[in-house]
């Protein structure tokens, strides 16, 4: 192998890098680096050294993969196998047939996620430099377990709002009516369209938790997508579930998921409209629910938007609190990585004050086993989920 280009970094970065933090931001690069995206570089920071992928377009200029070698097929196979073994409890307990197999930085493969739906794997990457690893990654996935097909999903470059596209990169195409199981429930997983790679896998345990609180309750599920929280509420014996998502296609899928699990969709309501506008109307009408569930999309895709995101979360939760019956429950989440758990709880306290309510925590959770967070990379702790009792101020 020819000698790698070396990037020397400020000594102030050494403590974090030595702990294992995988990101080097472009602003830390003082050298004139003229390399194609996907080129391996050697990073030096004092007496610390490591190997990473150079990226020309991302704010993260270098993603570090190893402190010992330039990753090759054998190295990558070991990472994929390690992640597979770490998910063994999910398979052994037969919790689900769909889970996150690779969680990027959490599994030592920064910028790469792989979700498994039955025998179909779905790859999603977050930087053009990662094209270097893709052929080896596909080979490693296929060597680790028996797969029928591997898909890749991606967005238009630099556009978080552009439609997600899919393409087959190995094996056979999955059926469009693919059904997975989760804690004994069945859900259609559209691997070609919609959000994420098909389903929101990270709320699996939070959905199961909510089931046990819903018996006889009137439940409002906002940003319901394909209705997973709603189906769990129905199985928990909810008297009525109102599901709302701005996407009509998602609402239609939610109806199908009810029917797929033997519940009469006509006994419940499915609305396709803006959730902020719906809440505003419900507040004006004085409508109340025993449980309100909020699982909105990320409100900030970079640090510059954190303040605006917190204002959005506060408004949303304030409106929701006004729709919770006295003594009822608010289940609220945030998937915005730049909003920390402490920031999220502070926002809830502010929203409760504005709504004239008290919130008592019943449950405070993050991500499940298949979304691991290394202690040296707490940025990976993106999901916040709080269940709180809503009380009047005495």
C-alpha positions in Angstrom: 0.0 0.0 0.0 1.3 3.5 -0.9 2.0 5.9 2.0 -1.2 7.6 3.2 -1.7 11.3 3.3 -1.2 12.4 7.0 -3.5 15.0 8.6 -2.0 16.6 11.7 -4.6 17.9 14.2 -4.5 20.4 17.1 -3.3 18.8 20.3 -6.5 19.9 22.0 -8.4 17.2 20.1 -6.3 14.4 21.5 -8.3 13.5 24.6 -11.6 13.0 22.7 -10.0 11.2 19.8 -8.0 8.9 22.2 -11.3 8.0 23.9 -12.7 6.9 20.5 -14.7 9.9 19.3 -15.0 9.2 15.5 -15.5 12.7 14.1 -13.0 15.4 12.9 -14.8 18.6 11.8 -13.6 20.5 8.8 -12.9 23.6 10.9 -10.2 21.6 12.8 -8.3 21.0 9.5 -5.6 23.6 8.9 -3.7 21.8 6.1 -4.5 22.1 2.4 -5.9 18.6 1.7 -6.5 17.8 -2.0 -7.9 14.2 -1.9 -11.1 12.6 -3.4 -13.9 11.8 -1.0 -13.4 8.2 0.2 -9.6 8.3 0.4 -8.1 6.9 3.5 -5.9 9.2 5.6 -3.8 8.8 8.7 -4.6 11.2 11.5 -1.9 12.4 13.9 -2.7 14.3 17.1 0.3 14.4 19.4 1.2 10.7 20.1 -2.2 9.6 19.0 -2.8 8.2 15.5 -5.7 6.6 13.6 -7.1 5.9 10.2 -10.2 7.5 8.7 -12.0 8.4 5.5 -11.6 11.8 4.0 -14.8 13.6 2.9 -14.9 16.7 0.7 -18.5 17.8 1.2 -19.5 16.9 4.7 -19.0 19.2 7.7 -17.3 16.1 9.2 -14.0 16.1 7.2 -12.8 12.8 8.6 -14.6 9.8 10.0 -12.2 7.7 12.1 -12.6 3.9 11.8 -9.5 2.3 13.4 -6.6 3.2 15.6 -4.6 0.2 14.2 -5.0 -0.2 10.5 -6.6 0.8 7.3 -9.9 -1.1 7.3 -10.0 -4.0 4.9 -12.6 -6.7 4.2 -11.5 -8.8 7.1 -11.7 -5.8 9.5 -15.1 -4.9 8.3 -16.4 -8.5 8.5 -15.3 -8.5 12.2 -17.3 -5.3 12.9 -20.4 -6.6 11.2 -20.1 -9.9 13.0 -19.6 -8.1 16.4 -22.8 -6.1 15.8 -24.7 -9.2 14.8 -23.7 -10.9 18.1 -24.6 -7.9 20.1 -28.2 -8.2 18.8 -28.4 -11.8 19.8 -30.8 -11.1 22.7 -33.3 -9.6 20.3 -33.3 -12.8 18.2 -33.3 -15.1 21.2 -36.3 -13.4 22.9 -38.1 -13.3 19.5 -39.0 -9.7 20.1 -39.1 -8.7 16.5 -38.1 -9.7 13.0 -37.0 -6.1 12.2 -34.2 -4.3 14.0 -31.2 -2.1 13.4 -28.2 -4.3 12.6 -25.6 -1.6 12.3 -26.0 1.7 14.1 -23.1 3.7 12.6 -20.9 5.2 15.3 -22.5 2.9 18.0 -21.0 -0.1 16.2 -17.7 1.4 15.1 -18.8 2.2 11.5 -19.5 5.9 11.5 -22.0 7.2 9.0 -23.4 3.7 8.1 -26.7 2.2 9.2 -28.2 -1.2 8.2 -31.7 -2.3 9.2 -32.8 -5.9 8.9 -36.4 -6.7 7.9 -36.7 -10.4 8.0 -34.2 -11.6 5.4 -33.8 -8.2 3.7 -31.1 -5.7 4.7 -31.5 -2.0 4.0 -28.3 0.2 3.9 -28.3 3.9 4.4 -25.1 6.0 4.5 -24.6 9.7 5.4 -21.6 10.8 3.4 -20.2 10.3 -0.1 -16.9 9.1 1.3 -18.6 5.9 2.5 -19.0 4.6 -1.0 -15.4 3.3 -0.5 -16.8 0.7 2.0 -20.0 -0.3 0.4 -18.8 -3.3 -1.7 -17.1 -4.8 1.3 -20.1 -4.0 3.5 -22.5 -5.9 1.3 -20.2 -8.9 1.2 -19.9 -8.9 5.0 -23.6 -8.7 5.5 -24.2 -11.7 3.2 -21.5 -13.7 4.9 -22.9 -13.1 8.4 -26.4 -14.4 7.8 -28.6 -15.8 5.1 -30.2 -12.9 3.2 -32.6 -12.7 0.3 -31.7 -9.2 -0.8 -29.9 -6.0 0.1 -31.3 -2.6 -0.7 -29.8 0.9 -0.5 -31.8 4.0 0.4 -30.6 7.6 0.0 -31.8 11.1 -0.3 -30.9 13.8 -2.8 -27.5 15.3 -1.9 -27.7 17.8 0.9 -31.5 17.9 0.9 -33.2 16.5 4.1 -36.6 17.1 2.5 -36.1 15.4 -0.8 -37.8 12.0 -1.4 -36.0 8.9 -0.3 -34.9 6.7 -3.2 -34.3 2.9 -3.1 -32.3 0.5 -5.3 -31.4 -3.1 -5.1 -27.7 -3.7 -4.6 -27.7 -7.5 -4.1 -30.0 -10.4 -4.4 -33.8 -10.2 -4.9 -36.2 -7.3 -4.4 -38.4 -7.5 -1.3 -42.2 -7.7 -1.8 -44.0 -4.4 -1.5 -46.4 -6.0 1.0 -43.5 -7.2 3.3 -44.9 -7.9 6.8 -42.7 -8.0 10.0 -43.6 -9.0 13.5 -42.9 -7.0 16.7 -43.9 -8.2 20.1 -46.5 -10.4 18.5 -48.0 -7.6 16.3 -47.7 -7.4 12.6 -46.7 -4.4 10.5 -46.4 -3.7 6.8 -42.9 -2.4 6.1 -42.5 -0.4 2.9 -38.8 -0.6 2.1 -39.1 1.5 -1.1 -40.9 4.7 0.1 -41.7 6.6 3.2 -39.5 7.6 6.1 -36.5 5.9 7.7 -35.8 2.6 6.0 -39.4 1.4 6.2 -40.4 1.6 9.9 -39.4 3.6 13.0 -37.5 0.8 14.7 -36.1 2.8 17.6 -39.5 3.1 19.4 -40.1 -0.6 19.6 -39.8 -0.9 23.4 -41.6 2.5 24.0 -44.5 1.2 22.0 -44.7 -1.9 24.0 -44.6 0.1 27.2 -47.5 2.3 26.1 -49.7 -0.7 25.5 -49.9 -1.3 29.3 -51.3 2.2 30.0 -54.1 2.2 27.5 -56.9 0.0 28.8 -60.2 1.8 28.5 -58.5 5.1 27.6 -59.2 7.6 24.8 -55.8 8.0 23.0 -54.6 10.7 20.6 -51.5 9.7 18.6 -49.9 12.6 16.7 -47.3 12.2 13.9 -48.6 8.7 13.9 -46.9 7.6 10.6 -48.2 4.1 9.9 -49.9 3.8 13.3 -47.5 1.6 15.3 -48.2 3.3 18.7 -51.9 3.3 17.8 -51.9 -0.5 17.1 -50.2 -1.1 20.5 -52.8 1.1 22.2 -55.6 -0.9 20.5 -54.1 -4.2 21.7 -53.9 -2.6 25.2 -57.6 -2.2 25.2 -58.0 1.5 24.3 -61.6 2.6 24.0 -60.8 4.9 21.1 -57.6 5.8 19.2 -57.3 8.9 17.1 -54.3 8.8 14.8 -53.1 11.9 12.9 -50.3 12.3 10.3 -50.0 14.9 7.6 -49.2 12.2 5.0 -52.4 10.6 3.6 -50.4 7.5 2.5 -49.2 7.0 6.0 -52.7 7.3 7.4 -53.9 4.7 4.9 -51.1 2.3 6.0 -52.1 2.9 9.6 -55.6 1.6 8.8 -54.1 -1.4 7.1 -52.0 -2.2 10.1 -55.1 -2.1 12.3 -56.8 -4.6 10.0 -53.7 -6.7 9.7 -53.8 -7.3 13.5 -57.5 -8.0 13.6 -58.7 -4.6 14.9 -61.7 -2.9 13.3 -60.2 0.3 11.9 -63.7 1.8 11.7 -63.9 1.9 15.5 -61.1 4.4 15.5 -60.3 7.7 13.7 -57.5 8.3 11.2 -56.9 11.9 10.2 -54.6 13.4 7.6 -53.7 16.9 8.5 -51.1 19.2 10.2 -50.7 18.1 13.8 -50.1 21.6 15.1 -53.3 22.8 13.4 -55.2 19.8 14.7 -54.0 20.5 18.3 -54.9 24.2 18.0 -58.4 23.3 16.9 -58.8 20.6 19.7 -57.7 23.2 22.3 -60.3 25.7 21.0 -63.0 23.0 21.0 -62.0 21.8 24.5 -61.4 18.3 23.4 -59.7 16.0 26.0 -57.9 12.7 25.8 -56.7 10.4 28.5 -53.4 9.9 26.7 -51.7 12.1 24.1 -48.7 10.6 22.2 -46.3 12.9 20.4 -43.6 11.5 18.1 -42.7 14.4 15.8 -39.9 14.4 13.2 -36.6 16.1 14.0 -36.9 19.8 14.3 -33.2 20.5 13.8 -30.7 19.0 11.4 -27.7 21.1 12.7 -26.7 23.0 15.9 -27.8 26.4 14.4 -31.4 25.3 14.5 -31.5 24.1 18.1 -33.2 27.2 19.6 -35.9 27.1 16.9 -36.3 23.4 17.5 -36.8 23.9 21.3 -39.4 26.6 20.6 -41.2 24.2 18.2 -41.2 21.4 20.8 -42.4 23.7 23.5 -45.3 24.9 21.5 -46.3 21.3 20.5 -46.1 20.0 24.0 -48.0 23.1 25.4 -50.8 22.5 23.0 -50.8 18.8 23.7 -50.9 19.3 27.5 -54.1 21.4 27.1 -55.7 18.4 25.4 -54.9 15.9 28.2 -57.7 15.2 30.6 -57.0 15.9 34.4 -54.7 13.1 35.7 -54.1 11.8 32.1 -50.8 11.0 30.5 -48.5 12.7 28.0 -46.1 10.5 26.1 -43.7 12.7 24.2 -40.5 12.1 22.2 -37.7 13.9 20.3 -35.4 12.4 17.8 -33.4 15.6 17.4 -29.8 14.7 18.2 -28.8 18.2 19.0 -31.4 18.4 21.8 -29.9 16.7 24.9 -32.1 14.8 27.4 -31.6 17.6 29.9 -32.6 20.2 27.3 -35.7 18.1 26.5 -36.8 17.9 30.1 -36.2 21.6 30.6 -38.4 22.3 27.6 -41.1 20.1 29.1 -41.0 22.0 32.3 -41.4 25.3 30.4 -44.3 23.9 28.3 -46.0 22.6 31.5 -45.6 26.1 33.2 -47.1 27.8 30.1 -50.0 25.3 30.0 -50.6 25.7 33.8 -49.9 22.1 34.5 -47.6 19.9 36.5 -45.7 16.9 35.0 -44.7 13.9 37.0 -42.3 11.5 35.3 -43.6 8.0 35.0 -41.0 6.7 32.6 -37.9 8.3 30.9 -36.2 6.3 28.2 -33.9 6.5 25.2 -32.9 3.9 22.6 -33.2 0.1 22.6 -30.4 -2.4 22.4 -30.1 -2.2 18.7 -29.2 1.5 18.8 -26.2 1.4 21.2 -24.5 4.5 22.4 -20.8 4.4 23.2 -19.8 6.4 26.3 -17.2 8.3 24.2 -19.9 9.4 21.7 -22.9 10.7 23.6 -24.1 12.4 20.4 -25.4 9.0 19.5 -28.0 9.3 22.3 -30.5 11.1 20.0 -33.8 9.6 21.2 -35.7 11.0 24.1 -39.0 9.4 25.3 -40.9 10.7 28.4 -44.1 9.4 29.8 -45.5 11.9 32.4 -48.7 12.3 34.5 -50.4 15.6 33.8 -51.8 17.3 36.9 -53.3 20.7 37.6 -51.3 23.2 39.6 -52.8 23.3 43.2 
